[in-house]
């Protein structure tokens, strides 16, 4: 999943209630992500269809007098998206700490062996 897809998915998780359909315009999504990226409607359509293909959301494009909208419903995988992101960050942090600990222990063990066999 690309960074843009993750940001769009985070926005949709924040806006859409669980198991309910919400109406979101591409302009709302683009303005919410405008601090990090500039998204065109075509690029946003591609991201939405990619998220739908990956089984995160169901969406239908709807046109009305007021403009172009997405009718979005989060699927089970989409609802658990934020928890999965937190779990991945936690796992990565623990992996990093374990690696640092093992590197430190290895270094100290090397120093001890060096002093034992030097004298």
N, C-alpha and C positions, 0 to 999 in steps of 0.2 A: 504494500500500500504506500503510495507516494505521500509526501508531506501535505500537499494540497488536499488530497483525499482525506487525510486524517483531520485536517482543520475543518473541512466541510462537515465531516461526520461528527466532530465535537460540537459544532454549531447546531447541527440537527438534533443531537442528543439533548442539548440545552433548551432548544425551542419546542421540540415535539414532546408531548406527554406520552408516557408509556402506553402502548397498545391503542393509541388513538391517532386519528388522521389529522394532520395540520396542513394549513395552506401557507406556503412560503414562496415569496417572489425571488427570482434570481438577483434582483437589485438589493434585497435585504441581505442575502448571503454575501454578495460582493462587497457591500458596505461594511459588513461585520468583519470580513477578512481583508479589507483594504489597507490595514496597517502593515500587513505582511506580504500580500500579493495583490496583483491586479488581475481579476478574472473576467473574461468575456463570457457572454451568454453561451456561445458555442462550446467553450472550454468547460463551463459549468454543466452543460448538458452531457458532455462526455464523462465528467466526473460522476454525475448522478447515475448515468447508465452503468458505469463501472461499479459503483457501490451496489447497485441493484443486481448486477451479475455476480458479485461476490457475496450476495445474500445478506446484506446489511439492512437494506430498505426496500420497500415497494413504493414506486412513485408513478404518478400519471401527470402528464403535462396538460394544463388547462388554460385556455384563453378566454378572457372575458373583456368587458368594456374597459375595465380598469387595468388590463394588461395581461401579462404572461405569468402564470403561477405553477408551482409544483404542489400536488397533493401527496404528501409524504406520510408513510406509516413505517415505523421502525419494526424490523423483524426481531426475532429472539437474539440473533447475533449482534444486531444493532443496539439493542437495549443493554447488553452486557459489554459494549464496546469500552466505555470509560473504566469499568472495573478491570477489564483485560489490559488496558494501557497502564493502569496503576500497578497491576501484578507484574507486567514486563519490566517496569522501572525498578520495582523492588527486587526482582530476580537479578537484573543487571547490577544493581548496587551491591547485592550480596556476593555476586560473582567477583566483582571488583575488589571488595574487601577480602574475600578468601584468597584471591591472587596476591594481594599485597601482603597478607599474613604469611603465606607460603614462601614468598620471596624473601621476607625478613628472616623467617626461620632458617631458610636455606643459607642466607648470608651469614648468620650467626653460627650455624653449624660448620660452615666452611672456615670461619675464623678460628673456631675451637680446634678443628682438625689441623689447621695450619700451625697453631701454637703447640699442639701435642707432638707433631712430627718434626717440628723445627728444632726442639730442644732435647 
